[in-house]
Amino acid sequence: MEWPPPSTSPVVRSPRQTVSLIRNRRPHRGWAPSSRSPSFAARDHGPKPSEVYSFVGSITTVIATAVYLAWAYTPEPVLRSLGITYYPSKYWALAVPSFVIVAVVLSMGIYMGLNFVATPLSSPNFLKYYLR
């Protein structure tokens, strides 16, 4: 590789030159009709996949919560009168959330305990925060 770089490399310009180049630039048309694939600007329109997945996930969560609350709080005779005869026991309406809460609390406790075990006793952070 030769030094200095050839003249086609990026050149450091003054702010005045940069502004004049920006002003003189022609406007970019992203969706000009052509036989080639669409340009970057044309592909940029429309929702991103992450936005679509987030929307579908939020709607699914709301519907699942509504179905769960309807099942948990509706008396069994009303469910039978609506023709719904196959559903889990009402015991699980309290048991599953309780198990989930206990599992989350235990996992946070285990995570904190593993961090204590992984921290050396001579660490400045350990001495600063835990041995006051």
Residue pairs with C-beta under 8 A, 6 or more apart in sequence:
13 21
28 41
30 38
30 39
30 40
30 41
30 42
30 44
31 38
31 39
31 41
31 42
32 39
68 93
71 79
71 87
71 88
71 93
72 90
72 93
76 90
79 85
79 87
119 125
119 126
120 126
